[in-house]
Amino acid sequence: MLHTFGLLLGCQLLGEITARGFGFSIPGPVLGLSLLVLLLGAVPTLAGRLRPTTEVILTNLSFLFVPAGVGVIGNLAVLSQDGIALLVVLVLSTVLSMLASVATFIGVRYITERRTA
């Protein structure tokens, strides 16, 4: 389990080093996750070995949100000052994300139906 956890952290670390080292605007964890996906594609047996570790992480995922909650409480002054604007942006970005998802689904369905017809 420690080896696979080390692999997960190693992918994230390499992503972070790459993002900061080359000045990419893509977050390091996104690059690390992309590296992990490439590794899983290259070594199919790796998924089975990672499964127990990832299940433990996912079952304890709620603990990872505690620091975020503490950060929100630590910035209550910002929330009280700009709370309405933040709420509007949050709602609008959620609606736009949902609309983009629907448009993507419709587009993919249209393309796949044209190919099968």
Residue pairs with C-beta under 8 A, 6 or more apart in sequence:
1 52
1 53
1 56
4 49
4 50
4 52
4 53
5 53
7 36
7 39
7 46
7 50
8 36
8 50
8 53
8 54
8 57
11 32
11 33
11 35
11 36
11 39
12 28
12 29
12 32
12 33
13 32
14 31
14 32
14 35
15 27
15 28
15 29
15 30
15 31
15 32
15 33
15 34
15 35
16 28
16 29
16 31
16 32
17 28
18 24
18 28
18 31
19 26
19 27
19 28
19 31
20 28
24 31
39 46
40 46
40 47
40 50
72 79
79 86
